[in-house]
Amino acid sequence: NTNTNTNTQTLDRFGLPPPTIDDVFPPLSSDVSRVPMHSKRRPHDFHKDEVANAMKNHLGVDLDVFDDRGYSIHVERNDDEDDDDDDKN
């Protein structure tokens, strides 16, 4: 009889079961705030203070590097500026 057992779990090369979607993205508990991001209907409906409040107990992100619309406010430097700084020292 050549029946295969469909209940046999596939294992990875280390002999462990492959990760599930819940392993990679665990379900959020009910105490986690959900803050919707902008959509096509409401492209500018972003509130930095709501995002900061939702993340405060979970992520250590410095939100001062983002403007009130959620865009980065960093200044990009090019290679020529790096060379100029070396000449000044």
Backbone as CSV, one residue per row, in Angstrom:
resi,resn,N_x,N_y,N_z,CA_x,CA_y,CA_z,C_x,C_y,C_z
1,ASN,0.856,-1.175,0.000,0.000,0.000,0.000,0.899,1.235,0.000
2,THR,0.654,2.159,-0.922,1.512,3.337,-1.069,0.840,4.612,-0.586
3,ASN,-0.068,4.513,0.371,-0.720,5.717,0.908,0.286,6.538,1.702
4,THR,0.212,7.858,1.545,1.080,8.733,2.343,0.268,9.317,3.468
5,ASN,0.919,9.564,4.555,0.243,10.117,5.714,0.170,11.640,5.545
6,THR,-1.031,12.172,5.333,-1.195,13.611,5.126,-1.108,14.387,6.430
7,ASN,-1.081,13.701,7.560,-0.963,14.372,8.854,0.487,14.626,9.244
8,THR,1.435,14.123,8.469,2.842,14.315,8.775,3.200,15.775,8.541
9,GLN,3.785,16.384,9.551,4.132,17.797,9.455,5.495,17.951,8.780
10,THR,5.597,18.912,7.885,6.863,19.202,7.224,7.780,19.920,8.198
11,LEU,9.042,19.526,8.211,10.019,20.140,9.100,11.087,20.838,8.261
12,ASP,11.690,21.871,8.844,12.764,22.559,8.136,14.067,21.787,8.289
13,ARG,15.159,22.319,7.786,16.430,21.591,7.809,16.984,21.378,9.211
14,PHE,16.434,22.109,10.198,16.861,21.935,11.584,15.936,21.004,12.357
15,GLY,14.928,20.482,11.669,13.988,19.584,12.317,12.869,20.301,13.044
16,LEU,12.717,21.584,12.768,11.662,22.378,13.419,10.516,22.606,12.455
17,PRO,9.307,22.788,12.980,8.191,23.099,12.085,8.386,24.492,11.481
18,PRO,7.974,24.677,10.241,8.128,25.995,9.619,7.280,27.031,10.364
19,PRO,7.718,28.294,10.363,6.942,29.324,11.058,5.581,29.543,10.404
20,THR,4.623,29.852,11.230,3.282,30.169,10.723,3.142,31.681,10.630
21,ILE,2.076,32.135,10.046,1.825,33.577,9.941,1.701,34.187,11.339
22,ASP,1.160,33.442,12.303,1.053,33.943,13.675,2.407,34.010,14.370
23,ASP,3.365,33.179,13.930,4.714,33.272,14.476,5.408,34.542,13.990
24,VAL,5.208,34.859,12.727,5.864,36.016,12.123,5.155,37.311,12.516
25,PHE,3.841,37.311,12.441,3.025,38.473,12.797,2.026,38.059,13.863
26,PRO,2.436,38.065,15.132,1.515,37.614,16.185,0.278,38.510,16.249
27,PRO,-0.862,37.923,16.541,-2.084,38.720,16.667,-1.926,39.754,17.784
28,LEU,-2.453,40.939,17.552,-2.390,41.995,18.562,-3.459,41.770,19.612
29,SER,-3.107,42.021,20.848,-4.097,41.885,21.919,-5.030,43.094,21.898
30,SER,-6.104,43.006,22.626,-7.115,44.066,22.612,-6.633,45.356,23.256
31,ASP,-5.539,45.313,24.025,-5.049,46.538,24.657,-4.130,47.357,23.744
32,VAL,-3.858,46.863,22.530,-3.016,47.595,21.581,-3.887,48.534,20.765
33,SER,-3.511,49.814,20.762,-4.266,50.808,19.992,-4.047,50.587,18.506
34,ARG,-5.097,50.771,17.749,-5.010,50.709,16.293,-5.220,52.106,15.752
35,VAL,-4.239,52.595,15.006,-4.332,53.928,14.417,-4.328,53.755,12.909
36,PRO,-5.418,54.090,12.249,-5.459,53.920,10.792,-4.528,54.907,10.102
37,MET,-3.888,54.447,9.052,-3.059,55.330,8.247,-3.925,55.940,7.156
38,HIS,-3.351,56.892,6.430,-4.127,57.574,5.398,-4.524,56.620,4.287
39,SER,-5.562,56.978,3.599,-6.049,56.170,2.490,-6.284,57.103,1.301
40,LYS,-6.711,56.544,0.199,-6.990,57.371,-0.982,-8.105,58.375,-0.693
41,ARG,-9.054,57.961,0.145,-10.156,58.870,0.486,-9.694,60.010,1.378
42,ARG,-8.780,59.712,2.293,-8.332,60.708,3.268,-6.801,60.717,3.323
43,PRO,-6.136,61.259,2.271,-4.681,61.147,2.189,-3.920,61.932,3.251
44,HIS,-4.540,62.912,3.873,-3.817,63.723,4.854,-4.360,63.539,6.265
45,ASP,-5.017,62.405,6.497,-5.586,62.126,7.809,-4.576,61.352,8.648
46,PHE,-3.505,62.032,9.035,-2.430,61.434,9.826,-2.237,62.308,11.049
47,HIS,-2.227,61.702,12.218,-2.057,62.462,13.451,-0.867,61.881,14.208
48,LYS,0.223,62.607,14.178,1.470,62.142,14.780,1.294,61.820,16.263
49,ASP,0.489,62.603,16.970,0.300,62.358,18.400,-0.440,61.039,18.650
50,GLU,-1.378,60.665,17.774,-2.078,59.386,17.918,-1.126,58.216,17.674
51,VAL,-0.259,58.367,16.675,0.711,57.319,16.376,1.689,57.175,17.541
52,ALA,2.174,58.301,18.069,3.111,58.280,19.202,2.467,57.592,20.403
53,ASN,1.214,57.897,20.667,0.509,57.282,21.797,0.347,55.780,21.588
54,ALA,0.038,55.360,20.365,-0.158,53.937,20.087,1.155,53.158,20.185
55,MET,2.277,53.788,19.860,3.565,53.094,19.837,4.346,53.174,21.139
56,LYS,3.945,54.040,22.053,4.788,54.358,23.216,5.191,53.152,24.056
57,ASN,4.358,52.147,24.161,4.689,50.970,24.973,5.257,49.811,24.155
58,HIS,5.459,50.038,22.852,5.850,48.938,21.987,7.125,49.191,21.201
59,LEU,7.304,50.396,20.704,8.456,50.705,19.864,9.158,51.946,20.374
60,GLY,10.464,51.943,20.317,11.242,53.108,20.715,11.695,53.895,19.507
61,VAL,10.779,54.549,18.825,11.096,55.315,17.627,11.044,56.801,17.964
62,ASP,12.082,57.529,17.565,12.116,58.971,17.775,11.255,59.637,16.706
63,LEU,10.057,60.015,17.058,9.134,60.599,16.085,9.458,62.054,15.771
64,ASP,10.472,62.617,16.434,10.880,63.991,16.118,11.521,64.086,14.743
65,VAL,11.884,62.967,14.146,12.483,62.986,12.819,11.422,62.935,11.715
66,PHE,10.144,63.010,12.094,9.044,63.024,11.135,8.229,64.293,11.301
67,ASP,7.712,64.816,10.176,6.862,65.988,10.264,5.448,65.572,10.652
68,ASP,4.533,66.528,10.713,3.166,66.244,11.151,2.380,65.397,10.162
69,ARG,2.889,65.242,8.927,2.229,64.387,7.944,2.855,63.002,7.891
70,GLY,3.898,62.742,8.708,4.519,61.430,8.767,5.711,61.258,7.858
71,TYR,6.137,62.333,7.193,7.286,62.245,6.297,8.575,62.555,7.050
72,SER,9.656,61.895,6.652,10.965,62.112,7.258,11.434,63.535,6.988
73,ILE,12.046,64.152,7.994,12.553,65.522,7.819,14.079,65.538,7.846
74,HIS,14.690,64.402,7.471,16.149,64.329,7.442,16.700,65.123,6.264
75,VAL,17.945,65.463,6.340,18.621,66.174,5.269,19.606,65.208,4.627
76,GLU,19.471,65.036,3.318,20.377,64.137,2.627,21.662,64.863,2.277
77,ARG,22.764,64.142,2.380,24.061,64.689,2.015,24.581,63.913,0.820
78,ASN,25.305,64.593,-0.043,25.918,63.878,-1.159,27.396,63.657,-0.869
79,ASP,28.071,62.897,-1.707,29.478,62.565,-1.479,30.372,63.790,-1.497
80,ASP,30.034,64.795,-2.312,30.846,66.014,-2.384,30.860,66.734,-1.044
81,GLU,29.734,66.724,-0.340,29.682,67.382,0.980,30.572,66.660,1.968
82,ASP,30.644,65.329,1.879,31.527,64.576,2.774,32.978,64.937,2.532
83,ASP,33.372,65.110,1.249,34.743,65.488,0.915,35.058,66.886,1.424
84,ASP,34.091,67.795,1.316,34.291,69.167,1.784,34.529,69.192,3.276
85,ASP,33.819,68.341,4.024,34.001,68.301,5.471,35.399,67.825,5.824
86,ASP,35.931,66.881,5.035,37.278,66.379,5.301,38.328,67.477,5.081
87,ASP,38.086,68.336,4.097,39.034,69.411,3.805,39.072,70.433,4.926
88,LYS,37.978,70.605,5.652,37.903,71.622,6.714,38.646,71.168,7.968
89,ASN,38.816,69.864,8.144,39.458,69.337,9.364,40.938,69.273,9.223
